[in-house]
Amino acid sequence: MNNLDSGGRSLPAPLGPVAGIAVAAAKAVDGFLVGVDLVPDDRDGYAVLEVNSTPGLRGADQHARADVYTVAARAMARLLTAGDHSAIR
């Protein structure tokens, strides 16, 4: 069961304000392909709700301009082709 299946909503957000937060959250847990759930805070910003090591990409896929699954697979393939296996644990 995930947040969307539990009645949560996926809303589009401008990439600029959330990208840095999401990348910092992923780095904090030493993650490569993670799902970072963000919620609006009371200061017109965003707060990290959770970081998922096995993300469901359905919410991101609903609002993305590209196929999120293909983008993720290509990013992993580039790392592996370059010999960087640090993302695989």
C-alpha positions in Angstrom: 0.0 0.0 0.0 1.4 3.4 -0.9 0.3 7.0 -0.2 -1.8 7.2 -3.4 -3.5 3.9 -2.7 -4.3 5.2 0.8 -6.1 8.3 -0.4 -3.2 10.6 -0.9 -3.0 12.9 -3.9 -0.2 13.5 -6.4 0.1 17.2 -7.4 2.5 18.8 -9.8 5.1 21.1 -8.3 7.5 23.4 -10.0 10.8 21.5 -10.3 13.0 24.4 -9.2 12.0 24.6 -5.6 11.7 20.8 -5.0 14.6 19.4 -7.0 17.3 20.6 -4.5 15.2 19.3 -1.5 14.7 15.9 -3.2 18.4 15.5 -4.1 19.5 16.4 -0.6 17.1 13.9 0.9 18.3 11.2 -1.5 21.9 12.0 -0.6 21.1 11.9 3.1 20.1 8.3 2.9 22.8 7.5 0.3 20.1 6.6 -2.2 20.2 6.5 -6.0 16.8 5.6 -7.2 14.5 6.7 -4.4 11.1 8.3 -4.1 11.1 11.5 -2.0 7.6 12.4 -0.8 7.3 16.2 -0.2 4.5 18.1 1.4 3.9 21.9 1.4 5.0 23.5 4.6 3.6 26.6 6.3 6.3 28.9 4.9 5.5 28.5 1.2 8.2 25.8 0.9 8.3 22.0 1.1 9.2 19.5 3.7 10.3 15.9 3.3 7.6 13.5 4.4 9.6 10.3 3.7 12.3 8.8 1.4 11.3 5.5 -0.1 14.0 3.0 -1.1 11.6 1.2 -3.4 9.6 4.0 -4.9 6.3 3.8 -6.7 6.7 6.1 -9.6 3.0 6.4 -10.5 2.6 9.8 -8.9 5.6 11.2 -10.7 4.6 9.6 -13.9 1.2 11.3 -13.8 2.8 14.8 -14.0 6.1 14.3 -15.9 6.7 15.3 -19.4 8.8 12.2 -20.0 8.3 8.5 -19.2 9.7 8.4 -15.7 10.4 4.6 -15.9 12.5 5.0 -19.0 14.4 7.9 -17.6 15.2 5.9 -14.4 16.3 2.9 -16.4 18.6 4.9 -18.7 20.2 6.6 -15.7 20.9 3.3 -14.0 22.3 1.9 -17.3 24.6 4.9 -17.7 26.1 4.3 -14.3 26.5 0.6 -14.8 28.1 1.1 -18.2 30.5 3.6 -16.7 31.5 1.0 -14.1 29.9 2.8 -11.2 28.2 0.1 -9.2 27.9 2.2 -6.0 24.1 2.5 -6.6 23.7 -1.2 -6.3 23.8 -2.5 -2.7 
